[in-house]
Amino acid sequence: MTDAPEYLRAGAIACLSGASVRTVRRWIADELLPSVKVRGMRLVPRKAVERLLSPAPLDWAEPEVEIQQEQLVRRTREST
């Protein structure tokens, strides 16, 4: 068992992520981070913070998006 808390407040998340408390609260409001309200405090599960801050997998970029962007550029050039 670790000493790390299971739930974190916005200030702790800000320290871990390097983001401002305001940005962390925006993440919570935008539901990028799930939270629960306990005695007036917003608490975020540590696992959710770890998921948000973990690096994206190497295959994250989708080739389909790149192809669509190239087609859009080509169409724009053709129409001018």
Jmol script that loads the backbone (N, CA, C; Angstrom):
load data "model"
ATOM      1  N   MET A   1       0.842  -1.186   0.000  1.00  0.00           N
ATOM      2  CA  MET A   1       0.000   0.000   0.000  1.00  0.00           C
ATOM      3  C   MET A   1       0.882   1.243   0.000  1.00  0.00           C
ATOM      4  N   THR A   2       0.502   2.236  -0.790  1.00  0.00           N
ATOM      5  CA  THR A   2       1.288   3.464  -0.873  1.00  0.00           C
ATOM      6  C   THR A   2       0.679   4.547  -0.005  1.00  0.00           C
ATOM      7  N   ASP A   3       1.477   5.581   0.239  1.00  0.00           N
ATOM      8  CA  ASP A   3       0.995   6.716   1.029  1.00  0.00           C
ATOM      9  C   ASP A   3       0.296   7.760   0.159  1.00  0.00           C
ATOM     10  N   ALA A   4       0.311   7.572  -1.153  1.00  0.00           N
ATOM     11  CA  ALA A   4      -0.300   8.536  -2.065  1.00  0.00           C
ATOM     12  C   ALA A   4      -1.815   8.521  -1.884  1.00  0.00           C
ATOM     13  N   PRO A   5      -2.417   9.720  -1.843  1.00  0.00           N
ATOM     14  CA  PRO A   5      -3.881   9.772  -1.694  1.00  0.00           C
ATOM     15  C   PRO A   5      -4.577   9.231  -2.938  1.00  0.00           C
ATOM     16  N   GLU A   6      -5.745   8.644  -2.716  1.00  0.00           N
ATOM     17  CA  GLU A   6      -6.516   8.070  -3.819  1.00  0.00           C
ATOM     18  C   GLU A   6      -7.201   9.161  -4.652  1.00  0.00           C
ATOM     19  N   TYR A   7      -7.490  10.299  -4.015  1.00  0.00           N
ATOM     20  CA  TYR A   7      -8.139  11.423  -4.678  1.00  0.00           C
ATOM     21  C   TYR A   7      -7.295  12.681  -4.478  1.00  0.00           C
ATOM     22  N   LEU A   8      -7.296  13.551  -5.485  1.00  0.00           N
ATOM     23  CA  LEU A   8      -6.490  14.768  -5.432  1.00  0.00           C
ATOM     24  C   LEU A   8      -7.358  16.004  -5.633  1.00  0.00           C
ATOM     25  N   ARG A   9      -6.931  17.107  -5.021  1.00  0.00           N
ATOM     26  CA  ARG A   9      -7.593  18.392  -5.213  1.00  0.00           C
ATOM     27  C   ARG A   9      -6.897  19.134  -6.347  1.00  0.00           C
ATOM     28  N   ALA A  10      -7.518  20.189  -6.818  1.00  0.00           N
ATOM     29  CA  ALA A  10      -7.012  20.946  -7.964  1.00  0.00           C
ATOM     30  C   ALA A  10      -5.591  21.462  -7.727  1.00  0.00           C
ATOM     31  N   GLY A  11      -5.291  21.920  -6.538  1.00  0.00           N
ATOM     32  CA  GLY A  11      -3.956  22.433  -6.231  1.00  0.00           C
ATOM     33  C   GLY A  11      -2.879  21.371  -6.368  1.00  0.00           C
ATOM     34  N   ALA A  12      -3.159  20.170  -5.899  1.00  0.00           N
ATOM     35  CA  ALA A  12      -2.192  19.074  -6.013  1.00  0.00           C
ATOM     36  C   ALA A  12      -1.995  18.669  -7.465  1.00  0.00           C
ATOM     37  N   ILE A  13      -3.092  18.665  -8.226  1.00  0.00           N
ATOM     38  CA  ILE A  13      -3.005  18.315  -9.652  1.00  0.00           C
ATOM     39  C   ILE A  13      -2.186  19.371 -10.389  1.00  0.00           C
ATOM     40  N   ALA A  14      -2.372  20.627 -10.024  1.00  0.00           N
ATOM     41  CA  ALA A  14      -1.609  21.720 -10.638  1.00  0.00           C
ATOM     42  C   ALA A  14      -0.114  21.535 -10.365  1.00  0.00           C
ATOM     43  N   CYS A  15       0.234  21.172  -9.155  1.00  0.00           N
ATOM     44  CA  CYS A  15       1.648  20.947  -8.825  1.00  0.00           C
ATOM     45  C   CYS A  15       2.225  19.776  -9.623  1.00  0.00           C
ATOM     46  N   LEU A  16       1.466  18.716  -9.744  1.00  0.00           N
ATOM     47  CA  LEU A  16       1.945  17.538 -10.478  1.00  0.00           C
ATOM     48  C   LEU A  16       2.083  17.798 -11.971  1.00  0.00           C
ATOM     49  N   SER A  17       1.159  18.569 -12.528  1.00  0.00           N
ATOM     50  CA  SER A  17       1.114  18.753 -13.979  1.00  0.00           C
ATOM     51  C   SER A  17       1.899  19.964 -14.461  1.00  0.00           C
ATOM     52  N   GLY A  18       2.143  20.923 -13.576  1.00  0.00           N
ATOM     53  CA  GLY A  18       2.786  22.158 -13.995  1.00  0.00           C
ATOM     54  C   GLY A  18       1.799  23.159 -14.563  1.00  0.00           C
ATOM     55  N   ALA A  19       0.529  22.827 -14.545  1.00  0.00           N
ATOM     56  CA  ALA A  19      -0.524  23.728 -15.012  1.00  0.00           C
ATOM     57  C   ALA A  19      -0.981  24.601 -13.848  1.00  0.00           C
ATOM     58  N   SER A  20      -1.711  25.642 -14.151  1.00  0.00           N
ATOM     59  CA  SER A  20      -2.250  26.494 -13.088  1.00  0.00           C
ATOM     60  C   SER A  20      -3.486  25.833 -12.478  1.00  0.00           C
ATOM     61  N   VAL A  21      -3.837  26.283 -11.287  1.00  0.00           N
ATOM     62  CA  VAL A  21      -5.044  25.772 -10.633  1.00  0.00           C
ATOM     63  C   VAL A  21      -6.263  26.106 -11.481  1.00  0.00           C
ATOM     64  N   ARG A  22      -6.250  27.277 -12.088  1.00  0.00           N
ATOM     65  CA  ARG A  22      -7.364  27.693 -12.945  1.00  0.00           C
ATOM     66  C   ARG A  22      -7.524  26.720 -14.127  1.00  0.00           C
ATOM     67  N   THR A  23      -6.405  26.321 -14.733  1.00  0.00           N
ATOM     68  CA  THR A  23      -6.458  25.374 -15.849  1.00  0.00           C
ATOM     69  C   THR A  23      -6.988  24.027 -15.387  1.00  0.00           C
ATOM     70  N   VAL A  24      -6.549  23.569 -14.235  1.00  0.00           N
ATOM     71  CA  VAL A  24      -7.030  22.284 -13.701  1.00  0.00           C
ATOM     72  C   VAL A  24      -8.529  22.353 -13.446  1.00  0.00           C
ATOM     73  N   ARG A  25      -8.991  23.458 -12.910  1.00  0.00           N
ATOM     74  CA  ARG A  25     -10.435  23.605 -12.675  1.00  0.00           C
ATOM     75  C   ARG A  25     -11.206  23.621 -13.995  1.00  0.00           C
ATOM     76  N   ARG A  26     -10.597  24.169 -15.045  1.00  0.00           N
ATOM     77  CA  ARG A  26     -11.216  24.154 -16.367  1.00  0.00           C
ATOM     78  C   ARG A  26     -11.289  22.719 -16.884  1.00  0.00           C
ATOM     79  N   TRP A  27     -10.220  21.935 -16.677  1.00  0.00           N
ATOM     80  CA  TRP A  27     -10.236  20.520 -17.078  1.00  0.00           C
ATOM     81  C   TRP A  27     -11.379  19.785 -16.387  1.00  0.00           C
ATOM     82  N   ILE A  28     -11.586  20.100 -15.123  1.00  0.00           N
ATOM     83  CA  ILE A  28     -12.667  19.460 -14.363  1.00  0.00           C
ATOM     84  C   ILE A  28     -14.018  19.913 -14.913  1.00  0.00           C
ATOM     85  N   ALA A  29     -14.180  21.198 -15.147  1.00  0.00           N
ATOM     86  CA  ALA A  29     -15.450  21.727 -15.672  1.00  0.00           C
ATOM     87  C   ALA A  29     -15.750  21.175 -17.058  1.00  0.00           C
ATOM     88  N   ASP A  30     -14.709  21.016 -17.879  1.00  0.00           N
ATOM     89  CA  ASP A  30     -14.878  20.473 -19.231  1.00  0.00           C
ATOM     90  C   ASP A  30     -14.947  18.953 -19.245  1.00  0.00           C
ATOM     91  N   GLU A  31     -14.893  18.351 -18.065  1.00  0.00           N
ATOM     92  CA  GLU A  31     -14.977  16.903 -17.862  1.00  0.00           C
ATOM     93  C   GLU A  31     -13.826  16.128 -18.504  1.00  0.00           C
ATOM     94  N   LEU A  32     -12.672  16.788 -18.656  1.00  0.00           N
ATOM     95  CA  LEU A  32     -11.465  16.058 -19.042  1.00  0.00           C
ATOM     96  C   LEU A  32     -10.987  15.227 -17.860  1.00  0.00           C
ATOM     97  N   LEU A  33     -11.288  15.725 -16.677  1.00  0.00           N
ATOM     98  CA  LEU A  33     -11.003  15.003 -15.438  1.00  0.00           C
ATOM     99  C   LEU A  33     -12.322  14.782 -14.703  1.00  0.00           C
ATOM    100  N   PRO A  34     -12.669  13.529 -14.424  1.00  0.00           N
ATOM    101  CA  PRO A  34     -13.894  13.281 -13.641  1.00  0.00           C
ATOM    102  C   PRO A  34     -13.655  13.704 -12.191  1.00  0.00           C
ATOM    103  N   SER A  35     -14.704  14.144 -11.539  1.00  0.00           N
ATOM    104  CA  SER A  35     -14.550  14.559 -10.145  1.00  0.00           C
ATOM    105  C   SER A  35     -15.813  14.249  -9.359  1.00  0.00           C
ATOM    106  N   VAL A  36     -15.633  14.264  -8.047  1.00  0.00           N
ATOM    107  CA  VAL A  36     -16.764  14.140  -7.119  1.00  0.00           C
ATOM    108  C   VAL A  36     -16.649  15.285  -6.133  1.00  0.00           C
ATOM    109  N   LYS A  37     -17.783  15.718  -5.638  1.00  0.00           N
ATOM    110  CA  LYS A  37     -17.790  16.804  -4.661  1.00  0.00           C
ATOM    111  C   LYS A  37     -18.046  16.210  -3.284  1.00  0.00           C
ATOM    112  N   VAL A  38     -17.112  16.444  -2.358  1.00  0.00           N
ATOM    113  CA  VAL A  38     -17.224  15.940  -0.998  1.00  0.00           C
ATOM    114  C   VAL A  38     -16.986  17.101  -0.045  1.00  0.00           C
ATOM    115  N   ARG A  39     -17.994  17.422   0.760  1.00  0.00           N
ATOM    116  CA  ARG A  39     -17.906  18.516   1.729  1.00  0.00           C
ATOM    117  C   ARG A  39     -17.417  19.812   1.091  1.00  0.00           C
ATOM    118  N   GLY A  40     -17.915  20.091  -0.101  1.00  0.00           N
ATOM    119  CA  GLY A  40     -17.573  21.333  -0.787  1.00  0.00           C
ATOM    120  C   GLY A  40     -16.262  21.305  -1.549  1.00  0.00           C
ATOM    121  N   MET A  41     -15.554  20.182  -1.524  1.00  0.00           N
ATOM    122  CA  MET A  41     -14.278  20.073  -2.240  1.00  0.00           C
ATOM    123  C   MET A  41     -14.444  19.194  -3.466  1.00  0.00           C
ATOM    124  N   ARG A  42     -13.861  19.608  -4.581  1.00  0.00           N
ATOM    125  CA  ARG A  42     -13.833  18.782  -5.790  1.00  0.00           C
ATOM    126  C   ARG A  42     -12.637  17.856  -5.692  1.00  0.00           C
ATOM    127  N   LEU A  43     -12.873  16.570  -5.788  1.00  0.00           N
ATOM    128  CA  LEU A  43     -11.809  15.573  -5.716  1.00  0.00           C
ATOM    129  C   LEU A  43     -11.768  14.771  -7.005  1.00  0.00           C
ATOM    130  N   VAL A  44     -10.559  14.534  -7.492  1.00  0.00           N
ATOM    131  CA  VAL A  44     -10.345  13.823  -8.751  1.00  0.00           C
ATOM    132  C   VAL A  44      -9.591  12.538  -8.444  1.00  0.00           C
ATOM    133  N   PRO A  45     -10.046  11.412  -8.981  1.00  0.00           N
ATOM    134  CA  PRO A  45      -9.312  10.163  -8.751  1.00  0.00           C
ATOM    135  C   PRO A  45      -7.881  10.241  -9.314  1.00  0.00           C
ATOM    136  N   ARG A  46      -6.924   9.761  -8.551  1.00  0.00           N
ATOM    137  CA  ARG A  46      -5.521   9.782  -8.961  1.00  0.00           C
ATOM    138  C   ARG A  46      -5.326   9.081 -10.306  1.00  0.00           C
ATOM    139  N   LYS A  47      -6.028   7.986 -10.535  1.00  0.00           N
ATOM    140  CA  LYS A  47      -5.901   7.242 -11.795  1.00  0.00           C
ATOM    141  C   LYS A  47      -6.270   8.111 -12.993  1.00  0.00           C
ATOM    142  N   ALA A  48      -7.291   8.961 -12.847  1.00  0.00           N
ATOM    143  CA  ALA A  48      -7.710   9.841 -13.942  1.00  0.00           C
ATOM    144  C   ALA A  48      -6.618  10.867 -14.247  1.00  0.00           C
ATOM    145  N   VAL A  49      -5.967  11.375 -13.196  1.00  0.00           N
ATOM    146  CA  VAL A  49      -4.873  12.332 -13.382  1.00  0.00           C
ATOM    147  C   VAL A  49      -3.704  11.647 -14.088  1.00  0.00           C
ATOM    148  N   GLU A  50      -3.387  10.426 -13.672  1.00  0.00           N
ATOM    149  CA  GLU A  50      -2.289   9.686 -14.298  1.00  0.00           C
ATOM    150  C   GLU A  50      -2.572   9.430 -15.771  1.00  0.00           C
ATOM    151  N   ARG A  51      -3.825   9.105 -16.094  1.00  0.00           N
ATOM    152  CA  ARG A  51      -4.190   8.888 -17.503  1.00  0.00           C
ATOM    153  C   ARG A  51      -4.036  10.161 -18.323  1.00  0.00           C
ATOM    154  N   LEU A  52      -4.485  11.283 -17.764  1.00  0.00           N
ATOM    155  CA  LEU A  52      -4.413  12.555 -18.482  1.00  0.00           C
ATOM    156  C   LEU A  52      -2.967  12.982 -18.716  1.00  0.00           C
ATOM    157  N   LEU A  53      -2.103  12.735 -17.737  1.00  0.00           N
ATOM    158  CA  LEU A  53      -0.724  13.196 -17.829  1.00  0.00           C
ATOM    159  C   LEU A  53       0.217  12.200 -18.490  1.00  0.00           C
ATOM    160  N   SER A  54      -0.267  10.995 -18.762  1.00  0.00           N
ATOM    161  CA  SER A  54       0.609  10.002 -19.390  1.00  0.00           C
ATOM    162  C   SER A  54       0.817  10.360 -20.858  1.00  0.00           C
ATOM    163  N   PRO A  55       1.997  10.038 -21.392  1.00  0.00           N
ATOM    164  CA  PRO A  55       2.252  10.347 -22.804  1.00  0.00           C
ATOM    165  C   PRO A  55       1.342   9.537 -23.719  1.00  0.00           C
ATOM    166  N   ALA A  56       1.052  10.110 -24.869  1.00  0.00           N
ATOM    167  CA  ALA A  56       0.206   9.427 -25.851  1.00  0.00           C
ATOM    168  C   ALA A  56       0.974   8.241 -26.428  1.00  0.00           C
ATOM    169  N   PRO A  57       0.278   7.166 -26.795  1.00  0.00           N
ATOM    170  CA  PRO A  57       0.960   6.036 -27.427  1.00  0.00           C
ATOM    171  C   PRO A  57       1.592   6.460 -28.744  1.00  0.00           C
ATOM    172  N   LEU A  58       2.603   5.727 -29.163  1.00  0.00           N
ATOM    173  CA  LEU A  58       3.341   6.083 -30.372  1.00  0.00           C
ATOM    174  C   LEU A  58       2.469   6.093 -31.617  1.00  0.00           C
ATOM    175  N   ASP A  59       1.457   5.243 -31.680  1.00  0.00           N
ATOM    176  CA  ASP A  59       0.603   5.176 -32.861  1.00  0.00           C
ATOM    177  C   ASP A  59      -0.601   6.109 -32.748  1.00  0.00           C
ATOM    178  N   TRP A  60      -0.480   7.155 -31.935  1.00  0.00           N
ATOM    179  CA  TRP A  60      -1.595   8.052 -31.670  1.00  0.00           C
ATOM    180  C   TRP A  60      -2.020   8.819 -32.913  1.00  0.00           C
ATOM    181  N   ALA A  61      -1.067   9.272 -33.710  1.00  0.00           N
ATOM    182  CA  ALA A  61      -1.411  10.014 -34.927  1.00  0.00           C
ATOM    183  C   ALA A  61      -2.057   9.067 -35.922  1.00  0.00           C
ATOM    184  N   GLU A  62      -3.204   9.455 -36.418  1.00  0.00           N
ATOM    185  CA  GLU A  62      -3.928   8.608 -37.356  1.00  0.00           C
ATOM    186  C   GLU A  62      -3.570   9.002 -38.777  1.00  0.00           C
ATOM    187  N   PRO A  63      -3.134   8.057 -39.604  1.00  0.00           N
ATOM    188  CA  PRO A  63      -2.781   8.388 -40.981  1.00  0.00           C
ATOM    189  C   PRO A  63      -3.956   8.946 -41.772  1.00  0.00           C
ATOM    190  N   GLU A  64      -5.184   8.539 -41.434  1.00  0.00           N
ATOM    191  CA  GLU A  64      -6.366   9.036 -42.145  1.00  0.00           C
ATOM    192  C   GLU A  64      -6.480  10.552 -42.034  1.00  0.00           C
ATOM    193  N   VAL A  65      -6.153  11.089 -40.869  1.00  0.00           N
ATOM    194  CA  VAL A  65      -6.241  12.531 -40.652  1.00  0.00           C
ATOM    195  C   VAL A  65      -5.229  13.242 -41.548  1.00  0.00           C
ATOM    196  N   GLU A  66      -4.011  12.694 -41.634  1.00  0.00           N
ATOM    197  CA  GLU A  66      -2.991  13.299 -42.489  1.00  0.00           C
ATOM    198  C   GLU A  66      -3.429  13.282 -43.952  1.00  0.00           C
ATOM    199  N   ILE A  67      -4.020  12.204 -44.390  1.00  0.00           N
ATOM    200  CA  ILE A  67      -4.499  12.096 -45.773  1.00  0.00           C
ATOM    201  C   ILE A  67      -5.594  13.121 -46.025  1.00  0.00           C
ATOM    202  N   GLN A  68      -6.524  13.263 -45.097  1.00  0.00           N
ATOM    203  CA  GLN A  68      -7.599  14.237 -45.252  1.00  0.00           C
ATOM    204  C   GLN A  68      -7.038  15.655 -45.317  1.00  0.00           C
ATOM    205  N   GLN A  69      -6.026  15.952 -44.516  1.00  0.00           N
ATOM    206  CA  GLN A  69      -5.428  17.281 -44.541  1.00  0.00           C
ATOM    207  C   GLN A  69      -4.763  17.535 -45.897  1.00  0.00           C
ATOM    208  N   GLU A  70      -4.053  16.549 -46.424  1.00  0.00           N
ATOM    209  CA  GLU A  70      -3.408  16.694 -47.727  1.00  0.00           C
ATOM    210  C   GLU A  70      -4.445  16.924 -48.824  1.00  0.00           C
ATOM    211  N   GLN A  71      -5.556  16.200 -48.761  1.00  0.00           N
ATOM    212  CA  GLN A  71      -6.619  16.378 -49.753  1.00  0.00           C
ATOM    213  C   GLN A  71      -7.225  17.769 -49.659  1.00  0.00           C
ATOM    214  N   LEU A  72      -7.400  18.277 -48.457  1.00  0.00           N
ATOM    215  CA  LEU A  72      -7.954  19.611 -48.263  1.00  0.00           C
ATOM    216  C   LEU A  72      -7.013  20.665 -48.846  1.00  0.00           C
ATOM    217  N   VAL A  73      -5.718  20.516 -48.600  1.00  0.00           N
ATOM    218  CA  VAL A  73      -4.744  21.461 -49.145  1.00  0.00           C
ATOM    219  C   VAL A  73      -4.772  21.412 -50.675  1.00  0.00           C
ATOM    220  N   ARG A  74      -4.822  20.220 -51.234  1.00  0.00           N
ATOM    221  CA  ARG A  74      -4.848  20.053 -52.685  1.00  0.00           C
ATOM    222  C   ARG A  74      -6.091  20.715 -53.284  1.00  0.00           C
ATOM    223  N   ARG A  75      -7.266  20.505 -52.667  1.00  0.00           N
ATOM    224  CA  ARG A  75      -8.506  21.112 -53.160  1.00  0.00           C
ATOM    225  C   ARG A  75      -8.455  22.623 -53.076  1.00  0.00           C
ATOM    226  N   THR A  76      -7.869  23.130 -51.987  1.00  0.00           N
ATOM    227  CA  THR A  76      -7.764  24.578 -51.827  1.00  0.00           C
ATOM    228  C   THR A  76      -6.895  25.165 -52.932  1.00  0.00           C
ATOM    229  N   ARG A  77      -5.787  24.507 -53.232  1.00  0.00           N
ATOM    230  CA  ARG A  77      -4.895  25.003 -54.285  1.00  0.00           C
ATOM    231  C   ARG A  77      -5.568  24.940 -55.659  1.00  0.00           C
ATOM    232  N   GLU A  78      -6.338  23.888 -55.896  1.00  0.00           N
ATOM    233  CA  GLU A  78      -7.011  23.727 -57.179  1.00  0.00           C
ATOM    234  C   GLU A  78      -8.101  24.761 -57.384  1.00  0.00           C
ATOM    235  N   SER A  79      -8.738  25.182 -56.321  1.00  0.00           N
ATOM    236  CA  SER A  79      -9.860  26.110 -56.435  1.00  0.00           C
ATOM    237  C   SER A  79      -9.400  27.557 -56.584  1.00  0.00           C
ATOM    238  N   THR A  80      -8.131  27.845 -56.344  1.00  0.00           N
ATOM    239  CA  THR A  80      -7.648  29.232 -56.468  1.00  0.00           C
ATOM    240  C   THR A  80      -7.027  29.500 -57.808  1.00  0.00           C
TER     241      THR A  80
END
end "model"
wireframe off; spacefill off
backbone 0.3
color backbone group
